[in-house]
């Protein structure tokens, strides 16, 4: 009898185990299917939102280009068309940069790179950026003029990005005649740490309570009552929150529909023990032309359109440009010419046969008197601190991010050609 009961109990236990296993497998399969569907839905939503944000400025670029082609005899109308194309292009670059930042955040590769940064330079940068932006929209911009003469140990680009994002939102959602303020308050220095609250406030359209619950999520935007026409992918606040978190700070928002918004960021940052590096003096175009005139450039670039654009940018300041399509050709031509024939080498990172990093290393190793002194400048779409470090290790003197900004390229060329003299 006991053995029979024991068999029955074992059978029941086995049944429970089997049923539980089947249930768990079924639930796992269901969750996997739901995850797949959720991932598919997320991808679809992502592509839908991003494609919208890309198509809008692209429509401006394509349409305005067509209009400009018909206005070649009217310089003023042509200039107006080019201005619109430039604005749309800048919006596209901002979108791409935000997408790259969000990608890094999701992969855990979003890092800060602190260095000494003067607080007065930060405050002046905010003022120079925001005052013209507010004037264009007939908005009054008010900013505290505190003389905080310290050097912070922060990542300057990311530190600025926090407040540029918040202030840009304030301007965007404040109607004509409104006010945007930026206050630096409750600040103190203790144990070589600078502690402060940074407050951005506007009297714009405000945000609903429902939206405030999700406003730090990527791709979220206010809809409904008085919401401004969609403009941007809704990534700015998500990126801003991530930077504040990395700096171990806090961010809080108070807002009411129709009443405006107040954002407060609190940060404790280390005070730098060394002085910031001095920024290069910005040269006037007449000085740039004088310094770069008839300088010989070895340009290594693979894409015909990029070759044409870069060549014309350089020839615009009367530089003598020789183009090759690969790192191997660049190395061979450099070695074939007499010493000091070329004044500077400009190379795209991703060129065939031999990439520019290998080409740069081998150029530096040649037994020529100019191999150690000739400026070598990398051009690449990758603009991280890691990329810059890799270029420097290969023997490059500088790094230019694509798309190429002519004034930035001229500035870098002048700086390094002057050093090489």
N, C-alpha and C positions, 0 to 999 in steps of 0.2 A: 504493500500500500504506500509506504513511504517513498519507495523508488518510483512509483507511478506519479505521485504528487511532485516529486523532484523533477521528473521528466516534463510534466506539464508546466511547472514553474520555469524551467529552462527554455521550453518552447515559447512561453509568453514573453520572457525576457528577450529571446531572439527576435520575436515578432516586433517587440517595441523598438529594438535596435535597428531592425530592417526598415520599419516604418519611419523612424526618426531619420535614418540615413537617406531614405528616399525623399523625405520632406526637405532635408537640408540641401540635397542635390537639386531638388526642384526649385527651392528658394534661391540657391546660388545661381542656377541657370536663369531664373526670372530676373534676379538683380543684375546679372551680366547682360541680359537682353535689354533691361531698362537702362543700364549704364551705356550700352552701345547706342540705344535710341537717344538717350540724353546727350551723349557725345555728338551724335549725328545732328540732333536739334541745335546744340550749342554751335557746331560748325556752321550749320545753315544760317542761324541768327547772326553769327559773327560775319560771315561772308556777305549777308544781306546788308548789315550796317556799314561795313567797310566799303563795299562796292558803292553804296549810296554816297558816302563821303568822298570817294575817289571820283565818281562820275560828276559830281557837282562842280568842282574846280576844273576837271577835264573838259566839261561842257563850255566853261568860260574860255579856256585856252583854245579849244578847237574853233568855237564860234567867233571869238575875237580875232584869231589868226585869219579866218576867212574874211572878216570885215576889214582887217588891216591890209590884206592883199588888194582890196579895192580902193584903199586910201593912200596909195604910194605917192600920189602927187600932192598930198596935204600933210605936211610935217606935223602940224598940231594934232590932227586926228590920229595919225600914226603913233605919235607919242602917247596919246590917251590909250590906244589899243595896247601898246607895249606895257603901260602901267598896269592895266588890268591883268595882262598875262603874268606879269611879275608877281602881283598880289596872289593870284591863283596858285602860282608855282610855290610861293612861300607857304601857303596853306597846306599844299601837298607835302612839303618837306616837314612841316610840323606834325602832320598826321603820321608820316612814316617814322619820324623820330619817336613819337608816342607809342606806336606799335612795337618798335624795337625795344623800348623801355619795358613795356608790358610783357613782352616775350622773355626778357631777361629776368623780370620779377617772377614769372611763373616757373622758370627753370632754376631759380635760386642763384642766378648769376648777376644780380643787380647789386653792385658794391659802391661804396663811397671811397674817394681818394683824397683825404684831407691834406691841405697845405696852408701856409700862412695867407690870410686874406684880410685886408684892411677894412674895418667896418665903415669907414668914411667912403671908401670906394663902392661898397655895396649900396649905401644910402644914395650916393650920387647916381649910381647906375639905375636905381629904381626911379629916381626923379627924372632922369633924362629919357627913360623909356615911357613913363606914364603921362607926363605932362603933355607931350604931343598927341598921344592916343586919346586923352580926354578932350583936348582942344578940338580934334577932328569931329567929335560927337557932341560938342558944346556941353561938356560936363565939367564941373569944378573939381579939381583934384587938390586935396589938402593933405599935407604930410608934416609930421613933427620934425623940427630941425634940431634934434639933439646932437650935441658935439661929443659923440662917443668915440674917443680917439684910442681904439685898441686894435690889435691884430688877432683875429680869430683863427683857430685851427679847424678848418672845415673844407669840404669839397665845394669850391666857389660856384661851379656850374649848377650843382644840385641845390645848394643853399639858395641861389638866386631863383631856381626853378620853382621852389615852393611858393615864393611870393609873386613871381611873375604870373604863375597859373592862377593864384587867388585874385590878384588885381585885374588880370585879363577877364576873368569871369565877372567881376564886379562891374567893369566897364561895359561888357557885353549885355548885361541884364539890367543896366540902369538907363532909363530913357533920357532923351535930350533935356537939358536943364537940371539934371540931377547932381548929386554929390557923391564922390568916392573919397574915403579917407584912409590913410595908413599911419598908424600910431605905433611907436616903440615905447613901451611903458613898463613899470614895475621892474626896472633893471637894476642889477647889483653885481658886484664882483666879490667873490669869496674863494679863497684857496685856488687862485689861478683859473677860476671858472666864471664865465660871463653868463648870467641868467637873465632872461628877458621874456616879456610877452610881446607878440607882434599881432596887431589887430587890424584887420581889413574890414571896412564897413561901407555899405552903400544904402541908398534909399530907393532901390530898384524894385523889381516885380516880386522878389521874394520867392520862397519855396513852400510847397505844401508839406504838412506833417508826414504824409505817406512817403513822399520822395526823400525826406530827410532820413528815413530808416534805411535807405539803400544807396544814398548819394555817393558813397565811397566804393561801390561796386563798379567794375569796368563796364563801359558801354551803356550806362544808365543816364537818362536825361529826363528832365521834367516835361510832362505833357499836360495838356488841358488848359486851365484858366490862365490866360495871359502869358502862356509860355512862348518864348521867342521861337521863331522859325528855326528848325533844326540847323545847327552849324557846329560841326565837330563830332568826334566819335565818342565823346563822353569818357575820355581816359584821364583827363587832367587831374581830377580830384583823387582818383585811385592811385596815380603815380605820386601825387603830393603826399597822400597819407603814408605811402610806403617809405618815402624819403624821411618824413617826420619820425616814423617808427624806427628806421635805421639809426637816426640820430638820438633815439631814446627820448623823444619829445612827446608832446600831446597836441591834439587839434580838436577844437570843439566849434560847433556852429549853432547860432540862434537865428531863426528866420520866421517870418510870417508873410503869407501871401499879401501882396500889395503894400507891405511895410518895409521891405528891404531885408538885408542879410548882414550878419556880423560873424566873422570867422576869427577865432583866437588861436594862435600857435604859441606854445611855450617851449623854449629850447634852452638847455644848459650846454654851453660849448667851451672847450678848453681855450685858454688864451695862449697864443703862439709865443714861444720864447725867442724866435728869430724873425727878422723882417721879411715881408713878402718880396718876391722878385719884381723888379721894375718892369712895367709893360713897355714894349717897344714903342718908340715915338711914331705916331701916325704921320706919314709923309704926304705932301701935296703931290698932285699928278705931275706938275712941272718938274719936281725933284725926282719923282719916279722915272719919268722919261729920260732925264739927264743921266741917272745912275745906270739904267738898263739899256740905253741906246747902244746898238751894235754888239751887245754881248752875245756870245754863241752858246746856244742851248742844244744839248743832245736829248731829244724827246723820244722815249720808248712807250708806245701806246698801240694797242691792237685794234680798237674799234674805229673804223673810218670816220664816223661822226664825231667821236671824242677827239680824234687827231685833228680834224678840221677846226673844231671849236677851240681847242687848246692852242693850236697854231695861230689862229686869228687873234686870240687874247694876247699872245706873246708878241706877235708882229704889230699889234696895235701900239706897243711902246717901242717899236723899231728894233726888236731883238731878231737875231739871225737864227732860224730854227732848222735843225736837221732831224728828220723823223725816221725811226725804225720801228719794226713791229714785234720784236722779241728781245728777251734779255740777252740771248746769244749774239744777235746782231749788234746790240748796244755795246757789249763787251768787246766784240771784234773791232767795231768802228772806233771805239775809244782807244784801243791799243794800236790801231793802224795810223791814226793821226799823230802829228808831232806833239811833244809835251806842251801842255798849256794851250792846246788848240781850242778846246771847249772850256767855257767859263763856268758852266753848271750842267748837271745831269738831272733830268726830270723823268721819273719812271712810274708807270702804273704798276701796282703790286701784282696783279694777275695778268701777266703776259706769257705767251707760249714759249716752248722749248726750254727756256731757263727763266724762272721767275726773277723779279727785280731784286729780291733779297739776295739770291745767289749771285746775281750779276754784280750787285754792290759789293759783296764780300770779295769777289774775285778782282774787281777793279781796285779795291783798297790794297790787295795783296800783290799787285803788279809792281815791278821794280822801275817805277817811273817817278819823277820828282813831283808830278802833280797828283799822284794817286792818293796821297794823304790829305791834301788841302782842298781839292775840288769839291764844292758843295753838291751833295746828292739829296734830292728831295723826292719823297714817295707821294704818290697820289692813290687814294683808295676810298671806297665807299665805307669801309670800316674805320670808325673813329673813336675806339675805346682806348683807355689808358694802356691796356695790354697790347693793343695793336701798335701804338706809338712806341712802346718799350721794345717790341720785336724789331721795328724798323731801326731804332737807334742801335740795337745790338748788332744789326747787320751792317752798320756803317753809314746809315742814312743820317743826314744832319737835321732833317725836318720832315713833317708829315702834313699833307694837305688833304682835307676831306672832300670827296665828291658829293654833289656837284660843285665844280670849281667856282668860287667867287673871285672875279678878277682882281679886286682891290686887295683881298687877302693874299692871293698868289703873288701880286706885285710886292706887297709888304715883306713877305717871307723871302722872296728873291733878293730884294734890296738888303735886307738884314744879313743874309748869309754871304752875299757877294761882297758886302762891306767888310765882314769879318775875315774873308779870304784874302783881302788885299794886304 
